[in-house]
Amino acid sequence: MSRPRPPTAPLLLAVVPFVLAALAGAARAAEPAADGRPIVLVIHGGAGVIERSRMTSAKEASYRAGLAAALDAGFAVLERGGSSLDAVIAAVRIMEDDPQFNAGRGAVLDEDGFAVLDAAIMDGNGRAGAVASVRHVKNPIELARLVMDKSPHVLLVGQGAEEFALEQGVVLVPESYFVVPRRVQELAEAKRAAAERAKAPSVKGAGTVGAVALDRAGNLAAATSTGGLTNKHRGRVGDSPIVGAGTYASNESCAVSGTGEGEYYIRQVVAYDICAMVHYQHKTLAQAVHEEIHEKLQRSGGTGGVIAMDPSGNIATDFNTPGMFRAARDSRGRREIGMYAEIQ
């Protein structure tokens, strides 16, 4: 199948060193900002991909620095009085540019060896935009925002999404931009494991990135971006760009970004279900997130986690995997990072 050959573009990768403390994941309300409203940002860099035995001190420091860069970029938007939408995009864009994470450059590769990317964004007033199966968009989260703002649609896929990107003046990059040696090795290992078992192609989860935010106007927003699964079948789309599955926001209930096995999140409409429990059953955010992740999702066989926030600035980060990269910052000075389950 032929693919468009887009022009190349300058490739920029910002590396910003930061050191943060360990993240406490229990739900917690933010203090008001100077004008009386709280501002809060929570991000994640994927769940279920953290192995202590393979996590050197240098690698851990690098992940923490990557999360810190994304956290501070997004929170700076909120501090300037910017919108929650702009804040989550700023945070996710940093992680899309960081090859440590499974989004943008450094995303995992499909069975054909390509990084095939999905992303979605939604604000608390019900607007949403998403893209799926794009191969040349440097920052898919920005294209998702354009779909929301500049089109009557919610989700654009594949070549049509990239044609829309060009119409909007987005400079595309070559497929080689996204491929890093570590992901090539992971794909080879997945194919080898499948061959040894003589089964259907083996796929491997490798996380997702996302952010939720509350701005001074009281608006929530959520954003999620991913490369999906290593060795995924061509054409596979996960939960991240599906509104209600991996991404959801409503000013009446909460904002959620998920990371995990996308098929389970789609079947159970995980992100919306959490917000529905808050809105209709009047559960606290922590209660709803715990029930979703440790009861409903786990009972179905799914693994993963979520970050979530309600209109008061309460947050919950929870997961049923060995760990989840996550970080939080709010207007009372909280600025924290976490990786493993026991930190919660």
TIDOMI-199018 format. One record per residue (C-alpha): residue number from 0; residue in three letters; y, x, z. Coordinates in steps of 0.001 Angstrom, whole numbers, plus 500000, padded with zeros to 6 digits. Layout:
N
<NUM; ALA; <Y; X; Z>>
...
This chain:
344
<0; MET; <500000; 500000; 500000>>
<1; SER; <503305; 501499; 498972>>
<2; ARG; <506084; 501930; 501495>>
<3; PRO; <509837; 502328; 500979>>
<4; ARG; <511016; 505905; 501256>>
<5; PRO; <514230; 505728; 503246>>
<6; PRO; <516851; 508423; 503480>>
<7; THR; <516594; 510952; 506251>>
<8; ALA; <519125; 511049; 509046>>
<9; PRO; <520224; 513623; 511607>>
<10; LEU; <517862; 513617; 514528>>
<11; LEU; <519459; 513758; 517948>>
<12; LEU; <517565; 514147; 521202>>
<13; ALA; <519551; 514215; 524426>>
<14; VAL; <518009; 515852; 527438>>
<15; VAL; <519760; 515113; 530719>>
<16; PRO; <518377; 516579; 533968>>
<17; PHE; <518320; 514371; 537044>>
<18; VAL; <516415; 514358; 540303>>
<19; LEU; <515771; 511062; 542110>>
<20; ALA; <513916; 509878; 545209>>
<21; ALA; <510729; 507748; 545253>>
<22; LEU; <510997; 504058; 544263>>
<23; ALA; <510205; 501315; 546746>>
<24; GLY; <508938; 498449; 544611>>
<25; ALA; <509248; 495485; 546976>>
<26; ALA; <511795; 492815; 546040>>
<27; ARG; <515243; 493692; 547352>>
<28; ALA; <518716; 492192; 546879>>
<29; ALA; <521637; 494246; 545618>>
<30; GLU; <524910; 494491; 547470>>
<31; PRO; <527933; 493006; 545686>>
<32; ALA; <530084; 495238; 543507>>
<33; ALA; <533813; 495633; 544174>>
<34; ASP; <534601; 492277; 542576>>
<35; GLY; <531988; 490454; 544664>>
<36; ARG; <529154; 490364; 542130>>
<37; PRO; <526107; 492638; 542242>>
<38; ILE; <525205; 494891; 539343>>
<39; VAL; <521598; 495995; 539064>>
<40; LEU; <519409; 497826; 536558>>
<41; VAL; <515644; 498386; 536641>>
<42; ILE; <513664; 500248; 533978>>
<43; HIS; <510039; 501091; 533274>>
<44; GLY; <508382; 503711; 531114>>
<45; GLY; <504868; 502277; 530990>>
<46; ALA; <501961; 501392; 533272>>
<47; GLY; <498399; 502625; 533429>>
<48; VAL; <499022; 505982; 531774>>
<49; ILE; <499549; 508126; 534866>>
<50; GLU; <496698; 510425; 535862>>
<51; ARG; <497335; 512525; 538972>>
<52; SER; <494735; 515079; 537896>>
<53; ARG; <496682; 515812; 534716>>
<54; MET; <500182; 515481; 536162>>
<55; THR; <501587; 518948; 536788>>
<56; SER; <504755; 519395; 538808>>
<57; ALA; <506621; 520386; 535646>>
<58; LYS; <505421; 517315; 533770>>
<59; GLU; <506314; 515027; 536665>>
<60; ALA; <509792; 516532; 536848>>
<61; SER; <510206; 515988; 533131>>
<62; TYR; <509236; 512325; 533359>>
<63; ARG; <511591; 511832; 536278>>
<64; ALA; <514425; 513412; 534315>>
<65; GLY; <513712; 511140; 531347>>
<66; LEU; <513726; 508040; 533513>>
<67; ALA; <516889; 509196; 535274>>
<68; ALA; <518699; 509717; 531988>>
<69; ALA; <517842; 506191; 530861>>
<70; LEU; <518698; 504679; 534237>>
<71; ASP; <522095; 506344; 534475>>
<72; ALA; <523009; 505543; 530869>>
<73; GLY; <522338; 501858; 531392>>
<74; PHE; <523988; 501665; 534788>>
<75; ALA; <527115; 503382; 533479>>
<76; VAL; <527541; 500419; 531123>>
<77; LEU; <527386; 497984; 534045>>
<78; GLU; <529828; 500063; 536101>>
<79; ARG; <532361; 499897; 533255>>
<80; GLY; <532089; 496123; 533308>>
<81; GLY; <529783; 495994; 530297>>
<82; SER; <527234; 493281; 529640>>
<83; SER; <523631; 493269; 530789>>
<84; LEU; <522622; 493236; 527101>>
<85; ASP; <524526; 496433; 526410>>
<86; ALA; <523086; 498002; 529553>>
<87; VAL; <519424; 497357; 528735>>
<88; ILE; <519935; 498599; 525184>>
<89; ALA; <521574; 501799; 526424>>
<90; ALA; <518671; 502451; 528790>>
<91; VAL; <515899; 501652; 526311>>
<92; ARG; <517546; 503655; 523541>>
<93; ILE; <517361; 506806; 525689>>
<94; MET; <513636; 506279; 526202>>
<95; GLU; <513105; 505582; 522490>>
<96; ASP; <514624; 508988; 521769>>
<97; ASP; <512517; 510742; 524416>>
<98; PRO; <509103; 511805; 523000>>
<99; GLN; <507498; 511533; 526451>>
<100; PHE; <507455; 507739; 526188>>
<101; ASN; <505553; 505372; 523910>>
<102; ALA; <508551; 504038; 521997>>
<103; GLY; <510573; 505409; 519094>>
<104; ARG; <510036; 509140; 518651>>
<105; GLY; <506768; 510057; 520328>>
<106; ALA; <505240; 506589; 520006>>
<107; VAL; <501465; 506408; 519707>>
<108; LEU; <499866; 506318; 516250>>
<109; ASP; <497882; 503547; 514576>>
<110; GLU; <494534; 504020; 512813>>
<111; ASP; <496315; 505353; 509716>>
<112; GLY; <498330; 507913; 511689>>
<113; PHE; <501680; 506093; 511623>>
<114; ALA; <504002; 505126; 514455>>
<115; VAL; <504438; 501368; 514012>>
<116; LEU; <507093; 500020; 516360>>
<117; ASP; <507936; 496729; 518079>>
<118; ALA; <510927; 495715; 520204>>
<119; ALA; <512646; 492652; 521649>>
<120; ILE; <515763; 491737; 523575>>
<121; MET; <516786; 488505; 525309>>
<122; ASP; <519755; 487429; 527396>>
<123; GLY; <519906; 484914; 530209>>
<124; ASN; <521609; 482329; 528027>>
<125; GLY; <518559; 481987; 525777>>
<126; ARG; <519496; 484202; 522849>>
<127; ALA; <516784; 486561; 521604>>
<128; GLY; <516001; 488987; 518810>>
<129; ALA; <512908; 491013; 517956>>
<130; VAL; <511320; 493247; 515339>>
<131; ALA; <507698; 494203; 514790>>
<132; SER; <505746; 496656; 512637>>
<133; VAL; <508719; 498804; 511639>>
<134; ARG; <508108; 502403; 510577>>
<135; HIS; <511526; 503890; 509787>>
<136; VAL; <513911; 502483; 512413>>
<137; LYS; <514992; 505210; 514831>>
<138; ASN; <515914; 502761; 517579>>
<139; PRO; <514067; 499450; 517176>>
<140; ILE; <515838; 497940; 520194>>
<141; GLU; <519163; 498177; 518349>>
<142; LEU; <517676; 496409; 515337>>
<143; ALA; <516357; 493667; 517634>>
<144; ARG; <519936; 493178; 518857>>
<145; LEU; <521142; 492885; 515255>>
<146; VAL; <518490; 490265; 514523>>
<147; MET; <519822; 488285; 517488>>
<148; ASP; <523505; 488718; 516631>>
<149; LYS; <523551; 488858; 512834>>
<150; SER; <520763; 486536; 511696>>
<151; PRO; <519605; 482966; 512371>>
<152; HIS; <516144; 484289; 513226>>
<153; VAL; <514376; 485617; 516313>>
<154; LEU; <511643; 487876; 514884>>
<155; LEU; <511581; 489974; 511696>>
<156; VAL; <508595; 492132; 510763>>
<157; GLY; <507625; 495058; 508554>>
<158; GLN; <509416; 495736; 505315>>
<159; GLY; <511569; 492636; 505693>>
<160; ALA; <512886; 493914; 509003>>
<161; GLU; <513686; 497295; 507466>>
<162; GLU; <515466; 495676; 504515>>
<163; PHE; <517543; 493736; 507041>>
<164; ALA; <518274; 497024; 508817>>
<165; LEU; <519657; 498523; 505603>>
<166; GLU; <521751; 495400; 505001>>
<167; GLN; <523274; 495945; 508450>>
<168; GLY; <524064; 499590; 507744>>
<169; VAL; <521284; 501036; 509899>>
<170; VAL; <520308; 504518; 508728>>
<171; LEU; <516539; 504785; 508511>>
<172; VAL; <514492; 507904; 509242>>
<173; PRO; <511297; 509272; 507685>>
<174; GLU; <507944; 508393; 509242>>
<175; SER; <507500; 512047; 510196>>
<176; TYR; <510396; 511772; 512671>>
<177; PHE; <508283; 509749; 515092>>
<178; VAL; <505126; 511895; 515014>>
<179; VAL; <504676; 514483; 517746>>
<180; PRO; <501637; 516765; 518210>>
<181; ARG; <500470; 515114; 521427>>
<182; ARG; <500092; 511742; 519712>>
<183; VAL; <498180; 513292; 516812>>
<184; GLN; <495746; 514768; 519312>>
<185; GLU; <495378; 511441; 521142>>
<186; LEU; <494575; 509657; 517895>>
<187; ALA; <491928; 512245; 517008>>
<188; GLU; <490362; 511858; 520456>>
<189; ALA; <490280; 508062; 520146>>
<190; LYS; <488616; 508236; 516738>>
<191; ARG; <486094; 510779; 517993>>
<192; ALA; <485227; 508627; 520999>>
<193; ALA; <484691; 505623; 518753>>
<194; ALA; <482434; 507599; 516431>>
<195; GLU; <480333; 508894; 519303>>
<196; ARG; <479789; 505375; 520600>>
<197; ALA; <479162; 504023; 517094>>
<198; LYS; <481296; 501030; 517913>>
<199; ALA; <484428; 499439; 516561>>
<200; PRO; <487489; 501738; 516557>>
<201; SER; <488534; 502681; 520058>>
<202; VAL; <492066; 501790; 521083>>
<203; LYS; <493924; 503217; 524047>>
<204; GLY; <496892; 501846; 525908>>
<205; ALA; <499778; 504248; 526317>>
<206; GLY; <502570; 502320; 527967>>
<207; THR; <505771; 500696; 526819>>
<208; VAL; <509432; 501063; 527852>>
<209; GLY; <511728; 498351; 529067>>
<210; ALA; <514725; 497356; 531160>>
<211; VAL; <516159; 494356; 532998>>
<212; ALA; <519759; 494091; 534165>>
<213; LEU; <522279; 491876; 535952>>
<214; ASP; <525961; 492308; 535099>>
<215; ARG; <529150; 491391; 536933>>
<216; ALA; <529430; 488135; 535015>>
<217; GLY; <526097; 487074; 536528>>
<218; ASN; <524145; 487328; 533277>>
<219; LEU; <520600; 488650; 533089>>
<220; ALA; <519010; 490464; 530144>>
<221; ALA; <515650; 492013; 529317>>
<222; ALA; <514591; 494504; 526653>>
<223; THR; <511228; 496027; 525703>>
<224; SER; <510193; 498594; 523080>>
<225; THR; <506816; 500113; 522220>>
<226; GLY; <504521; 501842; 519781>>
<227; GLY; <501629; 499714; 520996>>
<228; LEU; <498120; 501156; 521218>>
<229; THR; <496670; 504436; 520003>>
<230; ASN; <494386; 503818; 516998>>
<231; LYS; <495398; 500155; 516753>>
<232; HIS; <494341; 498247; 513646>>
<233; ARG; <496942; 498164; 510894>>
<234; GLY; <499031; 495034; 511281>>
<235; ARG; <498397; 494611; 515010>>
<236; VAL; <501375; 493332; 517016>>
<237; GLY; <501384; 493281; 520800>>
<238; ASP; <503313; 491378; 523419>>
<239; SER; <506544; 493383; 523519>>
<240; PRO; <508320; 491588; 520627>>
<241; ILE; <506922; 488171; 521577>>
<242; VAL; <509487; 486193; 523559>>
<243; GLY; <507803; 484872; 526688>>
<244; ALA; <504895; 487301; 526561>>
<245; GLY; <506277; 490793; 527141>>
<246; THR; <509988; 489976; 527257>>
<247; TYR; <511909; 487044; 528734>>
<248; ALA; <515237; 486274; 530401>>
<249; SER; <516870; 483151; 531816>>
<250; ASN; <519893; 482910; 534079>>
<251; GLU; <518149; 480003; 535816>>
<252; SER; <515139; 482024; 536932>>
<253; CYS; <514668; 485706; 536103>>
<254; ALA; <514431; 488506; 533557>>
<255; VAL; <511127; 490280; 532890>>
<256; SER; <509880; 493228; 530847>>
<257; GLY; <506160; 493936; 530782>>
<258; THR; <503889; 496852; 530037>>
<259; GLY; <500127; 496703; 529669>>
<260; GLU; <497390; 495299; 527472>>
<261; GLY; <499416; 493155; 525102>>
<262; GLU; <496690; 490741; 524069>>
<263; TYR; <496380; 489529; 527658>>
<264; TYR; <500133; 489201; 528051>>
<265; ILE; <500307; 487101; 524895>>
<266; ARG; <497443; 484795; 525911>>
<267; GLN; <498939; 484202; 529348>>
<268; VAL; <502632; 484237; 528355>>
<269; VAL; <503143; 486564; 531301>>
<270; ALA; <506915; 487060; 531259>>
<271; TYR; <507718; 483355; 530920>>
<272; ASP; <505055; 482361; 533446>>
<273; ILE; <506694; 484504; 536127>>
<274; CYS; <510066; 482887; 535474>>
<275; ALA; <508494; 479413; 535394>>
<276; MET; <506965; 479943; 538827>>
<277; VAL; <510404; 480958; 540136>>
<278; HIS; <512192; 478046; 538459>>
<279; TYR; <509763; 475154; 538866>>
<280; GLN; <507645; 476126; 541872>>
<281; HIS; <510562; 477741; 543736>>
<282; LYS; <508574; 480863; 544516>>
<283; THR; <510373; 484045; 545354>>
<284; LEU; <510465; 486651; 542624>>
<285; ALA; <508100; 488896; 544589>>
<286; GLN; <505626; 486053; 545083>>
<287; ALA; <505640; 485104; 541405>>
<288; VAL; <505222; 488680; 540198>>
<289; HIS; <502395; 489390; 542649>>
<290; GLU; <500505; 486234; 541675>>
<291; GLU; <500890; 486969; 537973>>
<292; ILE; <499831; 490610; 538105>>
<293; HIS; <497214; 490639; 540870>>
<294; GLU; <495700; 487189; 540411>>
<295; LYS; <496229; 485634; 536995>>
<296; LEU; <496332; 488778; 534852>>
<297; GLN; <493664; 490634; 536773>>
<298; ARG; <491355; 487601; 536812>>
<299; SER; <491489; 487475; 533019>>
<300; GLY; <490615; 491187; 532769>>
<301; GLY; <494107; 492360; 531850>>
<302; THR; <495837; 495415; 533255>>
<303; GLY; <499491; 496363; 533390>>
<304; GLY; <502697; 495667; 535243>>
<305; VAL; <506184; 494209; 535044>>
<306; ILE; <509704; 494778; 536215>>
<307; ALA; <511629; 491618; 537086>>
<308; MET; <515000; 490526; 538446>>
<309; ASP; <516471; 487196; 539553>>
<310; PRO; <520099; 485979; 539294>>
<311; SER; <520857; 487183; 542846>>
<312; GLY; <519877; 490746; 541995>>
<313; ASN; <516529; 490667; 543799>>
<314; ILE; <514023; 492897; 542001>>
<315; ALA; <510247; 493196; 541895>>
<316; THR; <508181; 495924; 540267>>
<317; ASP; <504419; 495504; 540460>>
<318; PHE; <501286; 496612; 538606>>
<319; ASN; <497498; 496582; 538878>>
<320; THR; <497012; 500032; 537323>>
<321; PRO; <497004; 503481; 538973>>
<322; GLY; <500739; 503739; 538436>>
<323; MET; <503829; 502698; 536505>>
<324; PHE; <506858; 504798; 535600>>
<325; ARG; <509846; 502918; 536978>>
<326; ALA; <513355; 503375; 538351>>
<327; ALA; <516118; 501247; 539832>>
<328; ARG; <519819; 501485; 540560>>
<329; ASP; <522267; 498998; 542060>>
<330; SER; <525844; 498653; 543262>>
<331; ARG; <525148; 499629; 546870>>
<332; GLY; <524109; 503123; 545854>>
<333; ARG; <520376; 502676; 545389>>
<334; ARG; <519107; 505153; 542786>>
<335; GLU; <515351; 505631; 542898>>
<336; ILE; <512303; 506485; 540832>>
<337; GLY; <508559; 505919; 541241>>
<338; MET; <505271; 506639; 539535>>
<339; TYR; <502244; 505823; 541683>>
<340; ALA; <500993; 502661; 543337>>
<341; GLU; <501149; 503982; 546863>>
<342; ILE; <504912; 504515; 546566>>
<343; GLN; <505443; 500762; 546491>>
